Amino acid sequence: MNPIVKHFWTPEELDRQGIRGIEAFTAEELALLQQKVEGWLRQRGAPSGHKRRPTSFVIKSRTADPI
């Protein structure tokens, strides 16, 4: 499908493909989805806030010119 051309799904196409819009979900289903998302985020873990260590292969500039 061409990403430039927008395709608008009819309700019949949505039903045939098994696609549901956000308005088709009940409050209980949305709460369950939210719990799943929160669980996935907990599994991933929060960023530690520590900066990455400098890599060993970076050439560092010299302060004095060796003549």
C-alpha positions in Angstrom: 0.0 0.0 0.0 1.3 3.4 -0.9 2.1 5.4 2.3 1.4 8.7 0.6 -2.2 7.8 -0.3 -4.4 7.7 2.8 -6.8 4.8 3.1 -9.9 5.2 5.1 -11.5 2.0 6.3 -15.2 1.4 6.0 -16.9 -0.3 9.0 -17.4 -3.4 6.8 -13.7 -3.6 6.0 -12.8 -3.2 9.6 -15.1 -6.0 10.6 -13.9 -8.3 7.8 -10.2 -7.7 8.8 -10.9 -8.0 12.6 -9.7 -4.5 13.3 -11.3 -2.5 16.1 -11.0 1.2 16.8 -10.4 2.7 20.2 -14.1 3.6 20.5 -15.0 -0.2 20.2 -13.2 -1.1 23.4 -15.0 -1.2 26.7 -13.6 0.5 29.9 -12.6 -3.0 31.2 -10.7 -3.8 28.1 -8.9 -0.5 28.1 -8.0 -1.0 31.7 -6.6 -4.5 30.9 -4.6 -3.1 28.0 -3.2 -0.3 30.2 -2.1 -3.0 32.8 -0.4 -5.0 30.0 1.5 -1.9 28.8 2.6 -1.0 32.3 3.9 -4.6 32.8 5.9 -4.4 29.6 7.4 -1.1 30.7 8.4 -2.6 34.1 10.1 -5.5 32.3 12.1 -3.2 30.2 13.4 -1.3 33.3 13.8 2.4 33.9 16.9 4.1 32.5 19.6 4.2 35.2 20.5 7.9 34.7 24.2 7.0 34.5 26.2 8.2 31.6 27.9 5.7 29.4 31.6 5.1 29.9 33.8 6.6 27.2 34.9 4.0 24.6 38.5 2.9 24.7 39.1 3.5 21.0 38.6 7.2 20.9 41.8 9.1 20.2 42.3 11.8 22.9 44.1 15.0 22.0 47.5 15.6 23.5 48.2 18.7 25.5 51.9 19.0 24.6 53.5 18.7 21.1 56.2 16.0 21.2 59.1 17.5 19.2 
